[in-house]
């Protein structure tokens, strides 16, 4: 078993409160995001995605399908 999987199994066995503390410590240890998005950039991205859907370039999927795919990716 890989070290990451072993650590994951150990951590998931901890009580919720301890997992929260560990999660916060891990998140705090990460470097800041490479770029800070402004609200204008958020709106621009949302509008771009809306145009992609309206044009048929992108076909949206139901939320349940999205989460099914996420889980499938995790289980690879």
N, C-alpha and C positions, 0 to 999 in steps of 0.2 A: 504494500500500500504506500502511496506517495506521502511525503511528509505533510503536504497541504491537506490531503484528505484525512489524515490522522488528526491533525490539528482541528480541522473542521468538526470531526466527530466528537472530539473532546470538548470543544467550545459549545457545541449544540447541546451537550449534556449538562451544561451549567445552568443554574437558575436564571430566570429572565433578568433579574437585577444585575447579576454579574456579567451577563452578555451585553447589557446596555452599557455598563462601565467600560468593558473591553472595546465595544464598538466605538464609543466616543473617543477612546484613546487612539484607536487605529485611524479614525477619520482625522483627528487632530494631527496625526503624524504625517499625513499626506501633504505634498506641496500644494500651494494655492493653484487654482485653475489657471490655465495658460492665458485665458482672456476673460475679462468681465463683460458680460453682455448688458447692453442698456435696454431700457424698455422699448425704445424705437427699434432696436435690432430684434427683439422678441416679436414685435408686431410684424416686422418685415418678414421674418421667418414663417410666421403663421400665415401671412398673406401668400407667400410663395407656395407653401404646402396646399393652401386652398386652391390656388390656380392649377397646381398639378392634378388635384382631384377633379376639378371642374373640366379640365381639358381631356381627362381620361388617361393621362400619362401615368397616374398612380391610381390603383384601385384600393380603397380603404377596406379594412377587415374588421369584423366585430371584436370588441374587447376580449371576449372569451377566447377567440382564436388567437389573438395577440399573446395572451398569457399562456395558452397551450404551447405556442411556439417557443416562448421564453423557457418554459419548463423543459421542453424537448432539448433545447440547446444546453441547458444545465446538465442534463442527463447523458450527454455525449461522452 
